[in-house]
Amino acid sequence: MPSLTATIVSLVIALAIAAFANWQMRRPFDKRFLPVVPWLAVQFLAAVIVLIMAAHLISLLTGTSFGHRY
């Protein structure tokens, strides 16, 4: 299980990648960095990682694990 530091670092990196992909999607096609990269998919995967790391961060800070509801 990742520690608090690893969780925060992963969260920040995923946010940065999502912001970069969003910026690339908003640029004209001919001025994009690596125009063949599917930036929407990159942004989606980064957003999924952000959600997972945010849930893990909440579970680390509260001491309650997700998934055990009964």
C-alpha positions as CSV (number, residue, x, y, z in Angstrom):
1,M,0.0,0.0,0.0
2,P,1.5,3.4,-1.0
3,S,2.4,5.8,1.8
4,L,1.1,9.3,2.2
5,T,4.0,10.9,0.3
6,A,3.7,8.5,-2.6
7,T,0.0,9.1,-2.8
8,I,0.4,12.9,-2.8
9,V,3.2,12.8,-5.4
10,S,1.1,10.5,-7.7
11,L,-1.9,12.8,-7.3
12,V,0.1,15.9,-8.2
13,I,1.7,14.2,-11.2
14,A,-1.6,13.0,-12.5
15,L,-3.1,16.5,-12.1
16,A,-0.2,17.9,-14.1
17,I,-0.6,15.4,-16.9
18,A,-4.3,16.0,-17.0
19,A,-3.7,19.8,-17.2
20,F,-1.1,19.3,-19.9
21,A,-3.4,17.1,-22.0
22,N,-6.2,19.6,-21.6
23,W,-3.9,22.4,-22.8
24,Q,-2.9,20.3,-25.8
25,M,-6.5,19.5,-26.8
26,R,-7.3,23.2,-26.8
27,R,-4.4,24.1,-29.1
28,P,-4.8,24.1,-32.9
29,F,-4.0,20.7,-34.5
30,D,-0.9,21.9,-36.4
31,K,0.7,23.5,-33.3
32,R,0.3,20.5,-30.9
33,F,3.2,18.7,-29.3
34,L,3.0,15.2,-30.8
35,P,-0.3,15.6,-32.7
36,V,-0.7,11.8,-33.1
37,V,-1.2,11.3,-29.3
38,P,-4.9,10.8,-28.3
39,W,-5.0,13.6,-25.7
40,L,-8.6,12.9,-24.7
41,A,-7.6,9.4,-23.7
42,V,-4.5,10.7,-21.8
43,Q,-6.7,13.2,-20.0
44,F,-9.3,10.5,-19.1
45,L,-6.7,8.1,-17.7
46,A,-5.1,10.9,-15.7
47,A,-8.5,11.9,-14.3
48,V,-9.1,8.2,-13.3
49,I,-5.8,8.2,-11.5
50,V,-6.6,11.5,-9.8
51,L,-9.9,10.0,-8.5
52,I,-8.2,6.8,-7.3
53,M,-5.4,8.7,-5.5
54,A,-7.9,11.2,-4.0
55,A,-9.9,8.3,-2.6
56,H,-6.7,6.7,-1.3
57,L,-5.6,10.0,0.3
58,I,-8.9,10.3,2.1
59,S,-8.7,6.8,3.4
60,L,-5.1,7.4,4.6
61,L,-6.1,10.6,6.4
62,T,-9.3,9.2,8.0
63,G,-8.1,5.7,8.7
64,T,-11.2,4.2,7.2
65,S,-10.7,1.9,4.2
66,F,-13.0,2.1,1.2
67,G,-14.9,-1.0,0.0
68,H,-15.9,-2.4,3.4
69,R,-19.4,-1.1,3.9
70,Y,-20.9,-3.9,6.0
